[in-house]
Amino acid sequence: MLQSLETHSLHSGDPCFTFPTVGLLALNIGTSVGLVRQCSEIYWSKFHNDFFAYQFLNGVNPMVIRRCTALPSNFPVTDKMLLHGHSLEDEMKNGNIFLCDYKNFDGLQPNIINGKAQYLMAPLVLLQKTPNDKLMPIAIQLKQTPADDNPIFVPNDPEYDWLLAKTFVRSAEFTEHQLNSHLLRTHLLAEVFAVSLLRNVPRVHPLYKLLMPHMRYTLQINILARYLLVSDNGFFKKNTASGGEALITILQRSLSSLTYRSLCIPDNIADRGLESVPNFYYRDDGLRIWKIINSFVKGILKYYYKSNKEIQKDPELQNWIGDIFKHGFLSKESSGIPKSIPTVDELVKFVTMVIFTCSAQHSAVNTGQYDYGGFMPNTPITLQLPPPTQKGLANENTLLQTLPTISGTFNGMAVMWLLSKRSSDSVILGLYREEYFTEETPCKLIKVFQGELKKLSEDINKRNKSLENESKIPYTYMDPAVMENSVAI
């Protein structure tokens, strides 16, 4: 199978540009060669489903998976599909069943590239925690509506049926990650926070001093993204299944489900029922970073605001939050975003969310793009054949013809490499090139903040070395030592 991938032209119609050339690119331009190699070796084995499941927790998009307490009515999984245990109901009660649902893609009109229709599914994935604390996929349905021509795929199906099912899920995951978790929930939100800050808050205001380092380069990188990535002539339109009409619809649907609680990692983890899932490093590191940022923000804001009345009577502050509510969240009260802030504690939480989104959350969904997407079959940016409608007919050639063209693969790899690359003048979280604060107390709080981030980084490195010693994949994306202060790439 791997040999076929290395030499097959994928019937792309492209010039003679085969996988050894792309593979050489992957090995030469990547900084996480070992992980890319693991993707290529592990993903394409039918028997390594744990890596497929692992990515829902610690890959580049840990934002979809949630504990399943009631099976969706449109996903008729049976007890026979369990890896262990007697019934789905019991396993759900015991907290061992998890769901990934890509319903936002249902009914979309996928892109047409060079006159050829592309395919983007709206799959449902059910996973089960095993007695040795691993997550494993147990069922995949590629469309939202159950039907005879929409079978539920299971690990014991013929090899290429199961591989195709996982490949369609990974392609949906690419779209969900790039357009919702990455573009909307970090880049565009950071722009909302930045524009409102520049509109409403003067440079001498403590809020400006606190937040401006976390807005560095955000407007510039978003202008480039609009022009080069999501424009009518950009990367998505030219190369991905979600380009064109589907892109706007996905963003609209994603915005409609965006909530304040989902942006605050303690609330997000609780709402998804993931507090006790083992080996969930995004959660472990993220909660610690949130706590460190929150402590720093609380110290700064309580130094300047001695009472809730001072918050309520600050028109610049209230205009900032009001602008975010009106223009960023379209005045939707269902989002939970406040339209005004009455207390110091509520301001502390909101500002913590802003800084976390612009630094830690962006790092979590951005830094690993090439690690997991550098081997294209693990994260296909588009698929060229429809999903199988019955089992037992797919073969190696079916899979190869389903994958993107060589040019699409190359363009996808190049973009993911570029977006994962740390800029030469990056500023990591906790460092400040400009001296915004001059008072003794804020300066001391910054030193404490830096010390706590350093300790967290040391703890993360210690854990990662232990993982590497056990031949497990380290999780580095929430390490403050490599985390940018802002959405700058």
N, C-alpha and C positions, 0 to 999 in steps of 0.2 A: 504493500500500500504506500509506504513512504517513498519507495523508489519510484513509483508511478507519479507521485506528487512532485518529485524532484525533476522529472523530465517531461511531464505532460504539458501540452500547450493550452489545454482547456478549451480548445476549439474557439479561441477568442478572435481569430482573424487578425491578430496583431502580428507584427514582424517577428522574426525568430528571436524571442526573448523568453527563455525558459527558466524553470525554477532554480537551477544552480546559480544564475545571475542574481535573482532575487534573494536566494539564500545567502549568497556572499554579502549582499547589502545588509541583510539582517545581522550577520556576524560582525561586519565591519563598523556599522554605524551605531549599533546598540550598546548601551552601557550595562544591560542586564542579560548578557548572552546566555548565562546558565539557565535563567528562567525561561527565555525564549526556547532554548533547546528542550527544556522540560515540557513546555507546551506542545512542541512538535512530537515528542516521544510519547507523552502520556495521553493527550487528548484523543489521538487517533487509535487508541486501543479500546476495544469494546469493554474491557474488563476494568478500566480505571475510571469508574463513574464518580469516585470520590473527588477527583480534581474538578470535574464539571460542577459538582455541588459546592466545593470549597470556594469557587469564585463568587458565589452569591453572598458569602460572608466577608471574604478578604480580598476579593479581586478589585477591579477598578470601579465597580458599582455595587456597593453593599446596601443599596437603598430600596430594593424591591422585595426581598424576602420578608415574610412575616409568619408568625405561628398561626396554624390553622385550627380553629376551634369548631368550625362547622364547614363541611364540604360544600362548595358552590353547587347549586342545582344544575348548572350546565357542565359539570365535570363528573360524570358517573363512574368514578373509580370504585372498585370492589375490594372486599376483604382479601380476595385471592392475590391481589397485586402487592400486598405487604411483603416486606423482606422477612419480618418476624412478627410475632404477636398474633392474636386471634381475631381482632376486629379493628376497623378504622376508628370506630367510636371510642373504644378503650384507648387506643394509641393517641387520639386527639385529647382525651381527658388527661392522659399522662404527659402531655406537652411534647410529644415526639413527632408530630406531623407539621410540615411547613409548606407554605404555598407561595409561588411566584405567579402573578397574574398580569398579563400584558394587554388587558382589555381596552386600553386607550387606542390600540391599533386596529380595533375591529372596524370593518367597513371602509378602510382607507383605500384611496386610489394610488397604488405604488407608482414609482417613477418609470419612465421609458427612456432608455439609454441607447443612443445610436440606432433608434428604430426598434429596439427589442424590449419587450415588457419585462419588468423585474418583479420580484415577489417579496412581500413582507407579511408575515403572519402575526396573529394575536394569540400566542400560545398560553396554556396553563401548565404549570409544572408542580408536581407534588413530590415532596422529599420526606424521608423518614430518618430520624436519629437512631443509630444502631447502638447496641449495648456497649460498644467500645468508643462511644461518643463521636462517631463520624456521621456526617450527613450524606445520604445517598439518594439519588433520584429513583422514584418507583413508578412514575407515570407522567407521560407528556401527551397533551392534546393540542394540536397545532392551530385549531380554529375555535372560536368561542361557542359555536352552536353544535351540539352533539348530532351526529348523523352517521349513516352507514359508510359514507365516503370520508369521514373524519374520525378515523380510529384512534383509540388511546394506545400509544406505544409504551412498551415496558422493556426493561433491560434484557429479558430473555427472548425478545423478538430476533429475527434474523439480523445479522451484523449490520448490514447497510441500511436497513429500516431504522434501527436504533441510532446509528450515526447520523443519518439524515434528520431524524427528529431532534437530536441534540444540536445539530448545525442550524436548523431553523430557529431554535431557541436562542442560540448565541448571536444570530443575526438580529433578532428582535432586541436582544440585550444591548447590542451596539447602538441601535437607534434610541432606546430608552435612556441609555447612559449619556450619549452625546447631546441629545436635544432637551431632555428633562433634567437629569441629575447634574450635568455639566454646564450646558449653555444657560438654561433658565435659572436653575437654583444656585448657581454661583456667579457666572459672568453677568447676566442681565440684572440679577438682584444687586450685585455690587455696584452696577451702574446706577441703579435707582438710588441707593444709599449715597453714592458720591454726588450725583447731580443735585439731589435735595440738600446735601450739605453745602455745596457751593452756592446754591440759590439763596439759602436762608440763614446760614450761620457765618458770622464774621471771623476773621483769622484770630482775633484775640479771645474768642470764646473757648472755654475749656473743652467743649465737645469737639470743636474743630481740631484743637491740638491733639486730642485723644484719637480721633478717627482718621485724620488726614494721612498718616503713614500707611494706613490700610487701604487707601484709594489710589496709591501710586501706580501709574501706567494703565489703570483700568479702562479709562475712556479711550486711550490710544489702541489698546489691544482689541477692544470691542468694535471700534471703527474698522480695524483690519479684518476682524472676523465677519462683519457684515459684508464687506467688499469681497473677500477671498473665499469664504466658506459657505455662507447661507444666502448669497445673492442669487439672482436669476441665472448668472453665469459662473457661479462658484462651485466649490468642490462637491457639495452635496447634490446639486442639480446634475452635475456631470458624472458622478460616480456612485451614488448611493440609492438604494431603494426608497429611502424616505425623502429624497429631494423633490422639489417642485411643490405641487398642491398638497401633498401629504405633510410636508414639513410645517406649514402654517397651521394645519388642523391639529397636529400633534402638540404644538406649542400652546394652542388655544385650550385644548383639553387638559394639558398639564397645568396650565395656569389656573384653570377652574378648580383643580383639586389641591392647589398649593395652600398650605395652612401655616400659621405661626408655629404651632406645636411641632410640625414636621421639620422646622428649621432649627429647633432647639434639641440637641441630641439627647438629653435626658428624657424629654417628653417623647421624642421619636422612638427611642428604643423601647420605652414602656408601652407605647401605643401599638407597636408591632409585636409585643410579647416576647422580646428577645433578651430579657435581662439575664437569663441563666443559661443561654446557649454556650456550650463549651468551645474554646478555641476561636473566639470571635474577637480578633485583635483590633479591628476598626472600632468596635464598641469600647474595648478596654482602654485603648490609647486616647480615643476621642473624648470619653468621659473625664479622663484626667486633664486633658488640655482644656476642656470646658471649665472645669473647676479652677484651674490656674488662671485662666483669662477672667473668669467671674470674680475671683478674689482681687485681682489687679484693678479691674474696672470699678469694683465696689470701693476700694481704697481711694481711687482718684475722684470719683463722683461725690462720695461722702465728704471729701475734703472741701469741695467747692459748694456743695448743696447741703446745708445744715438742717433743712426741714422740707417737708412735702410742699409747703406753701411756696417756697422758692422755685420749685419745679413748676408748679402750676402758673406762676406769674412770669415765667421766662418765655416771652413770645417767640424768640428765635428757635428755641428748643421745640416748642409746640408746633411751630410752622414746619420744622424739619420732619417731625413724625407725621403731621397732617398731610404734607406733600407726598410722603411715602405711601400713606394709606390711599390717597386719592389717585395718584398717577401710577404708582407701582402695582397696587392691588385693586385698582379700579373701583375703590370705595365699597368693596365687598365685605360686609361684616361677617359673612360666613368664613372668611379666611382666618379670623381671630386676630388679625393685625390691629393693634390699637390705633384709633384716630387721634387720640391725645394720651398723654401720660400724666397721671395724677400723683404718683409717688416716686420716691427715690429708688425703692426696691424694684419697681416695675421698669424704671429707666435702666437700672443696672442689668436686668435680664435682657432687655432689648438691645442694649449696646454690646453685651456679651455675644448675643446672637449675630450681630453685624460683624464683629471682629472674627468670630469663629467661622462664619460663612466665607469671609474674604481670605482667610488664611488656612485654617485646618481643613475645613470641608473642601475647599478648592484643591488643596494638596491631595486629599484622599481620592478625589475623582479625576484628577488630572495626571499626577506624576506617574502612574503605572500604565498609561495608555499603550506605550510601546512594549512594555513587558508582556502584556497579555494580547496585544493586537499585532505585534511584530510577526507572529505566525498566523497568517491570514485565516486559515480554516477555523481557528479558535474564536475569531471575532470577524465574521464576514460582513463587509459593509453593504453587500447586496447579494441576492441569489437569483439565478437565471432560469430555474425551472420551478414549476409549482410543487407543493409537497405531495408525497405519496398519498393516494386515496385508498389503497389496500396494501396489505402486507405480503411480503414474499417476492415482490417483483423488482426491487431495487438491487443494483449491483455496483461495483466500483466505478464503472463508466457513468452511471446515473449520478453518483456523488460528484465526480469530477466535472461533469457538465453543469451541475447545479452551482458550483462555486463561481466567484467573480472572474472576470477576464484578467489576463496578466496586467494590462495597463491599469485596470481598476485596483488590482492588488498592490501594484507598485505605488500608485497615488495614495492609497489608504495607508500603506506603511510609512510613506514619506511624511504625510500629515501627522500621523500619530507619533512618529519620532520627533518631529519638530515641536509639537505641543508638549511632549514629555521632557524636552531638553531645558535644563536650567540656564537662565540667561547669565551672561558674563558679569552683569552688574546687579545681580539679585540681592535683595536685602531679606535676611531670614527673620522669622517671627521674634520679636523682642529687641531687635536692634533698630536704632534710630539715627539716620544720617543727619537729619535736621534737629536742632535743639528747640523743640516746641515748649517744653516745660523748663522753667528756671527756679521755681520755688523748691525749698529743701525737701518738703514732704513728698511731692510727686517724684522727684529725682530718686529718693530712697525707695519708693514703691517700684520704680522701674528696675532698680538693682535687685530687689526681691523677686520680681517677675522673671528677670533673666536667670536668676539662680534656680528658681523652681523649674523653668523650662530646661535648663541644663541637666538637672537631676532626672527629669523625665526622660530626656534623651539618653542618658546613661543607662537607665532602667530598660528602655526599649532595646538598646544595643546588646545589653546583657541577655535579655530574652531571645533576641534574634540569633545570637551566637549559640545559645542552647538549641534552638530550632535547627540551625545549620548542622550542629553536631549530631542531631538525630535524623539528618537528611530530609528535613522539612523546609518548606519555603518560608523565609523570613518576611515579616510585614514591616515595611519601612516608610510607608506613605504618610504616617502621622508623626514622624520623628521631627521635633521642633528644629533640630540642627540642619535639616534640609527643606524646611517649610518656608515658603515665601510669606512675607508680611501682607501681601496683597494679591489680587487677581492681576498678575502682570504678564502672563503668557497664556 
